[in-house]
Amino acid sequence: MELRFDSAAAACGPLAPMLLAVPQSVKRDVQEIRFRAGKPIALSLPGKILFLTGRGELVHTVTPGCFFTDRPILETLFRQLCSFSVYSHQSEIQNGYIALRGGHRAGICGTAVLSQGKISGIRNISSINLRIAREIRGAADALVVKGEALLGGLLLAGPPCCGKTTVLRDLARQLSEARKKVAVIDERGEFAGVWEGEPQNDLGPCCDVLDGYPKQEGMLQAIRVLSPEFLICDELGGAG
């Protein structure tokens, strides 16, 4: 079975061979691959960060042998992640990310391009954070007992990268497999990882995905037309 790390690395074009040379034991735990202008490629694992050398070796501190990414490399990687069609990803880029095959997501940092006070694009890319999507079956076991739990509501809170989305994704799958009607409002493509209309993550047989909908509009849409028993969304961050 292909590791999720490998499918994420494959999207990195000319940098892929170096990333694929990382030992399998490390690939299983990598949460993010970070590319920063003038800095070495960094792999984020639980509790530590490792830096990549030009030969695919890993070190704990920055050394001259590390592979440093410069601005031209970042610009090339950016276009590669967009499948050389930046315009087709414009709505995602305005929100700071690019959705990738396999459910992965690349966060983009740079200089904001503003139009009437709103972000219309990003120029002068300075860093890219490739977050590796994972499915951990059973992550929500403590929340679901044959699909009969959650008679009320549920709010998960915690620091970044602690597994909130992973638990919610498995919760959606378990409820769906228990023949509960589930609607997922996937505003930023993190739950289902929809690619060309097809979810890349398994959310079970009874789950409908509203991909790219703003949360407040997606929830109303789901209630109007999908008759869900459960509504699931991520990152509650505003009054809407």
C-alpha positions in Angstrom: 0.0 0.0 0.0 1.4 3.4 -1.0 2.2 5.6 1.9 0.4 9.0 1.9 3.8 10.6 2.2 4.8 9.2 -1.2 1.7 10.5 -2.9 2.3 13.9 -1.4 6.0 13.9 -2.4 5.1 12.8 -6.0 3.3 16.2 -6.4 6.6 18.0 -5.9 8.0 17.5 -9.4 11.8 17.7 -9.5 12.0 17.6 -5.7 10.1 14.3 -5.5 13.1 11.9 -5.9 14.9 13.5 -2.9 11.8 13.3 -0.8 11.0 9.7 -1.8 14.5 8.7 -0.6 13.5 9.4 3.0 13.4 6.2 5.1 10.0 4.5 5.3 10.1 4.6 9.1 10.2 8.4 9.0 7.7 8.8 6.2 5.0 7.2 8.3 5.2 9.9 10.9 5.8 13.1 8.8 2.9 15.5 9.2 4.2 18.4 7.0 6.9 19.1 4.5 8.0 22.8 4.7 9.7 24.7 1.9 11.0 28.2 2.8 13.0 30.6 0.7 16.7 30.5 1.7 16.1 27.7 4.2 16.5 23.9 4.2 13.5 21.6 3.5 12.1 20.7 6.9 10.0 17.6 7.8 7.7 18.1 10.8 7.1 15.0 12.9 5.4 14.7 16.3 7.7 16.6 18.7 10.5 17.2 16.3 11.7 18.7 13.0 14.2 17.1 10.7 16.1 18.8 7.8 16.7 17.2 4.5 20.1 16.9 2.7 20.6 16.8 -1.0 21.0 13.0 -0.8 17.7 12.4 1.0 19.4 12.0 4.4 17.9 13.5 7.5 19.7 15.7 10.1 18.6 17.3 13.3 20.4 20.6 12.8 21.0 22.8 9.8 24.3 21.9 8.1 26.0 23.0 4.8 24.9 19.7 3.3 21.2 20.5 3.7 19.2 21.2 0.6 18.2 24.9 0.6 15.2 26.1 -1.4 15.5 29.4 -3.1 12.9 31.6 -4.6 13.1 30.1 -8.2 12.7 26.6 -6.7 9.6 27.8 -4.7 8.1 29.4 -7.8 8.6 26.3 -9.8 7.2 24.1 -7.0 4.2 26.5 -6.7 3.4 26.1 -10.4 4.0 22.3 -10.2 1.4 22.0 -7.3 -1.0 24.0 -9.4 -0.5 21.5 -12.3 0.9 24.5 -14.2 -2.6 26.1 -14.2 -2.5 28.8 -11.5 -5.8 30.3 -12.8 -7.7 27.1 -12.2 -6.7 27.2 -8.5 -7.3 30.9 -8.0 -10.2 30.6 -5.6 -8.1 28.2 -3.4 -5.1 30.5 -3.6 -7.1 33.4 -2.4 -7.7 31.4 0.8 -4.0 30.5 1.1 -3.9 26.9 0.0 -3.9 24.5 -3.0 -5.8 21.2 -2.9 -3.9 18.2 -4.2 -4.7 14.7 -5.4 -4.8 12.3 -2.4 -6.4 14.7 -0.1 -3.2 16.7 0.7 -3.1 20.4 0.9 -0.3 23.0 0.3 -0.5 26.1 2.4 1.0 29.1 0.5 2.7 32.1 2.1 3.9 35.2 0.2 2.8 38.8 -0.4 -0.9 39.3 -0.5 -2.4 40.9 -3.7 -5.4 43.0 -2.6 -8.4 44.1 -4.5 -11.0 46.3 -2.8 -9.5 45.3 0.6 -9.8 41.6 -0.1 -7.1 39.1 -1.0 -7.3 38.3 -4.7 -4.0 36.4 -5.0 -0.5 35.8 -3.7 2.8 36.9 -5.3 6.5 36.5 -4.3 6.0 33.0 -2.8 8.1 32.8 0.3 7.1 29.4 1.8 5.0 26.4 1.1 3.7 24.0 3.7 2.6 20.6 2.3 0.3 19.0 4.9 0.0 15.3 4.5 -3.5 13.9 4.7 -4.0 10.7 6.7 -6.9 8.4 7.5 -6.7 6.7 10.9 -9.5 4.2 11.1 -10.7 4.0 14.6 -9.6 7.4 15.6 -13.2 8.3 16.7 -13.9 5.0 18.4 -14.3 6.7 21.8 -17.1 9.0 20.3 -19.2 6.4 18.5 -20.8 3.2 19.7 -22.6 1.6 16.7 -23.4 5.1 15.5 -25.7 5.8 18.5 -23.6 8.4 20.3 -23.7 12.1 19.7 -27.4 12.7 20.4 -26.5 16.3 21.0 -23.7 18.3 19.5 -20.0 17.9 19.6 -17.2 20.6 19.6 -13.6 19.5 19.4 -10.9 22.0 20.4 -7.2 21.7 20.6 -3.8 23.0 19.3 -2.8 22.7 15.6 -1.8 19.2 14.4 -3.2 17.4 17.4 -5.6 15.3 15.2 -8.9 17.1 15.4 -9.7 16.8 11.7 -8.4 13.2 11.6 -10.9 12.3 14.4 -13.8 14.2 12.7 -13.0 12.4 9.4 -13.2 9.0 11.1 -16.3 10.1 12.9 -18.0 10.9 9.6 -17.0 7.6 8.2 -18.2 5.6 11.2 -21.6 7.4 11.3 -21.9 6.9 7.6 -21.1 3.2 7.8 -23.7 3.0 10.6 -26.3 4.1 7.9 -26.6 7.6 9.4 -27.1 10.4 6.8 -24.0 12.6 7.2 -23.3 15.9 5.4 -19.8 17.3 5.5 -19.2 20.9 4.7 -15.6 20.8 3.5 -14.8 24.5 2.9 -11.0 24.0 2.6 -10.9 20.5 1.3 -9.4 18.9 4.4 -12.1 16.3 5.2 -12.8 14.5 2.0 -9.9 15.8 -0.1 -12.2 16.0 -3.2 -10.2 15.8 -6.4 -12.1 16.4 -9.7 -15.4 15.6 -8.0 -14.3 12.4 -6.2 -13.4 12.3 -2.5 -9.9 11.0 -1.9 -10.7 10.0 1.7 -13.2 7.3 2.7 -16.2 8.9 4.4 -18.5 5.8 4.0 -21.5 5.1 1.9 -24.0 7.6 3.4 -22.0 10.8 3.4 -22.6 13.8 1.1 -19.8 16.3 0.7 -20.3 20.0 0.0 -16.8 20.8 -1.3 -15.6 24.4 -1.2 -18.8 25.8 0.3 -18.5 28.5 2.9 -19.5 26.8 6.1 -22.6 28.9 6.9 -24.0 28.6 3.4 -23.1 24.9 3.1 -24.9 24.0 6.4 -28.1 25.8 5.2 -27.8 24.1 1.8 -27.4 20.7 3.4 -30.4 21.2 5.6 -32.5 22.4 2.7 -31.8 19.6 0.3 -30.0 16.7 1.9 -32.0 16.0 5.1 -28.9 15.1 7.1 -28.9 13.5 10.6 -25.4 14.9 11.2 -23.7 18.0 10.0 -19.9 18.1 10.2 -17.6 21.0 9.5 -14.1 22.2 10.4 -12.5 25.3 11.8 -15.3 27.4 13.3 -13.8 30.9 13.2 -16.5 33.5 12.7 -20.0 34.6 13.6 -21.4 33.1 10.3 
